[in-house]
Amino acid sequence: MIEGLFDREAYQMAQVLMDKSLMKHQAIASNIANIETPGYKRVDLDPAFEKKLHEAMKNGDTKALDKFEHRLTVDTNTPSVRPDGNNVKLENEMLAMNRNALEYEFLSKYMGKSFGKIKSAITGRAS
């Protein structure tokens, strides 16, 4: 019975988006940690992931979400900002980190409210 609650489209989408947010944070942290590493190329989520996620949302295909691979790829499109080939800009990474933190906070509140409703239904009391 409870498994049906976790099969809902909105819950599955939120779960995938939280996983995406975690991977994005790992990429940003790696980029900031290597800001002074000569020749380092920034990493980010695979652009194909964003495209697949958008298509699945548009088509309402929640089964496709289970097959998504969250992986990081080297960003070869961003030009080097230093003579040694490093292409990490601290300002860009900090902006991306702030945006990602807001997205994660929103998703965690959404998930928390969903679990609160389940708890309320089980206990018969509002949280």
C-alpha positions in Angstrom: 0.0 0.0 0.0 2.7 2.5 1.0 4.7 1.7 -2.1 2.0 3.4 -4.2 2.7 6.7 -2.5 6.3 6.5 -3.7 5.3 5.7 -7.2 3.6 9.0 -7.7 5.0 11.1 -10.6 5.7 14.1 -8.4 7.6 12.1 -5.8 9.7 10.3 -8.4 10.5 13.6 -10.2 11.5 15.2 -6.9 13.7 12.2 -6.1 15.5 12.5 -9.4 15.9 16.3 -9.0 17.4 15.8 -5.5 19.9 13.3 -7.0 20.7 15.8 -9.7 21.2 18.5 -7.1 23.6 16.4 -5.1 25.7 15.6 -8.3 25.7 19.3 -9.2 27.0 20.2 -5.7 29.7 17.6 -6.0 30.8 19.1 -9.4 30.8 22.6 -8.0 32.8 21.6 -5.0 35.4 19.8 -7.2 35.6 22.9 -9.4 36.2 25.2 -6.5 38.7 22.9 -4.9 40.7 22.8 -8.2 40.5 26.5 -9.0 44.3 26.8 -8.7 45.2 23.5 -10.3 47.0 24.1 -13.6 45.2 22.7 -16.6 42.1 21.7 -14.6 38.9 21.7 -16.7 35.7 22.2 -14.8 33.2 19.4 -14.5 29.4 19.6 -14.6 26.4 17.3 -15.1 26.2 15.6 -18.4 24.2 18.0 -20.7 22.3 14.9 -22.1 20.9 14.3 -18.6 19.2 17.7 -18.5 17.7 17.1 -22.0 16.4 13.6 -21.0 15.0 14.9 -17.8 13.1 17.7 -19.6 11.8 15.2 -22.2 10.6 12.8 -19.5 8.8 15.7 -17.6 7.2 16.9 -20.8 6.0 13.4 -21.8 5.0 12.4 -18.3 7.2 9.3 -18.7 8.1 8.6 -15.0 9.4 5.1 -15.9 12.2 6.7 -17.9 13.4 8.4 -14.7 14.6 5.1 -13.3 17.1 4.7 -16.2 18.7 8.1 -15.9 22.4 8.1 -15.3 23.8 10.9 -13.1 27.3 11.5 -14.2 29.7 14.3 -14.4 31.5 15.3 -17.6 34.4 17.6 -18.4 33.2 21.0 -19.6 35.2 21.5 -22.8 33.0 24.4 -24.0 34.1 26.9 -21.4 37.2 28.8 -22.5 40.3 28.9 -20.3 40.5 31.8 -18.0 44.2 31.4 -17.1 47.3 30.9 -19.2 47.7 27.4 -17.7 44.4 26.2 -19.3 42.3 26.2 -16.1 38.7 27.2 -17.0 37.1 27.6 -13.6 35.7 31.0 -12.7 35.0 31.4 -9.0 32.1 33.9 -9.5 30.3 31.4 -11.9 30.8 28.5 -9.5 29.5 30.5 -6.5 26.4 31.6 -8.4 25.8 28.0 -9.5 26.2 26.8 -5.9 23.7 29.4 -4.6 21.2 28.4 -7.3 21.7 24.7 -6.6 21.3 25.2 -2.8 18.0 27.0 -3.4 16.8 24.2 -5.6 17.8 21.6 -3.1 16.1 23.5 -0.2 12.9 23.7 -2.2 12.9 20.0 -3.0 13.7 19.0 0.6 10.8 21.1 1.9 8.5 19.5 -0.7 9.6 16.0 0.3 9.4 16.9 4.0 5.8 18.1 3.5 5.0 14.9 1.6 6.3 12.8 4.4 4.5 15.0 6.9 1.2 14.2 5.2 2.0 10.5 5.3 2.8 10.7 9.0 -0.4 12.7 9.6 -2.4 10.0 7.8 -0.8 7.2 9.9 -1.0 8.9 13.3 -4.2 10.8 12.7 -2.6 14.0 14.0 -1.3 17.0 12.1 2.4 17.5 12.5 
